[in-house]
Amino acid sequence: MSSTHLQSQDKTYVQQPILGLHIFTEKFTSFENYPARAGIALNYLKGFTPRSDLNITLAGTFLSYPFQKNMDAGKHLLLELDASIREKILPGQHRFSPFFQAGLGVSQYDIYYGLFLPAGAGLQVSLPGEVLLLLHAQYRVPLTSTQSGHFFGSLGIAGIIGKKKRHTVATMALPQRSAPSSSKDTDGDGIPDSLDACPLAPGLQAFNGCPDTDGDSIPDKDDKCPLVRGPRSLQGCPEPDSDKDGVIDAEDKCPDLPGFRETAGCPPIERSIQRKISRAAKNIFFETDKYILLPASYQALDEVAAVLQQDPYLKLIIAGHTDNSGTPEKNQRLSEQRANAVLEHLHTEKGISKERLSSAGYGSTKPVADNGTQEGRALNRRVELTLKYY
């Protein structure tokens, strides 16, 4: 009888480490008419009980990744790294071994990062020469706004690494004495059951035989979120992220608005809105050498107020500037008064809270044109408006 046949019936076999190469395809479900994409993946698999295995997969493909509607993204490399637990329907080693799996993954696309939950099923087929054929079918559930839900299917070949092939040697069965009950190790983690606080789950010596699945130094039995890393102060659960944008609330300047880490957790301000505010700023006028707004300014200020009313999270910075006519002290005072006049108009006439408005004057210290000409001085007498979220 061959060794391959013997191993296929071994119900106590724990999967040896293997390394595999896969071809995969992804189909995004959130965007109509978006074609499926193919790519290459590597995976590492290692068993820790006859029924349970750890599976790590790194997948990559080039595409225009549709994690936001109407997103104008060029083609970049999408990398997805996930770690999951495989639970085999039949424990040990069999020629055909179906399984279920679930875990946690992270993706990178250009400058964006996302989290997802891979869940699915698969089939492992043992081939001659300790070669495995692996089939996976998953759905990847998005956890952040920078991740899209999609189906993931792969087909790959894998081989055992780090150990030589096993060979069956016929030997005469000899009577053996039973080991003392104190040396019994049900979960095979090297810690006797008599000293193991978690005798049915492989664990670590540091935690008296209990596992720490997420590696946050809190054993699973004391961890309220055993599959996701978190600090001990939160009993092993991750820092809160109210808007689910991947930026924790403690570091998020806009904790109620999904955004990006590059913008401190706030969403980017649309360019069309920024252009509208810039145009409005060029149509704010005052009486000569005074800070009294001219009626010709009201339409522009109405447009600014409308933008602020449509997005209650936006804030506005108002900056006043003058040309170099007159003394520096006079120019400084006039620029501050004009900026404040715009602020007061938006507050008293349009009902915009002062907590969302700030003003400052810079006198003639920041010219944008030559003060030596009449045209240049006209350009330097201006109000600048800047939108921000924090």
SULZISUL-V767610 format. One line per field, one symbol per residue. phi: phi as a letter, one per 40 degrees, with the letter a starting at -180 (. if undefined). Layout:
phi: ???
This chain:
phi: .cccccccbccbcbdccbbbbbbbbbbcccbcgcccbbabbbbbbacbadbbbcbbbbbaacaccccbcgccbccbccbbbbbabcbccbcgbbcbbcabaaaabbbbbfbbbababcaiaaabbcbdgfbbbbbbbbbbccbbccbbcacbbababbbcbgbcccbcbcbccbcbcccddcccbdcgcgbddcbccbcbbdabccbfgccbdcgcgbddcbbcbcbbcacccbfgccdcbdcfbgbcdcbccbcbbcabccbfgccccdccccccccccccbbbbcdfbbcccdcccccccccccccccbcccbbbbbbbbcccgcdccccccccccccccdccccccbgcccccbababbfbcbcbacccbccccccccabbbbcaba
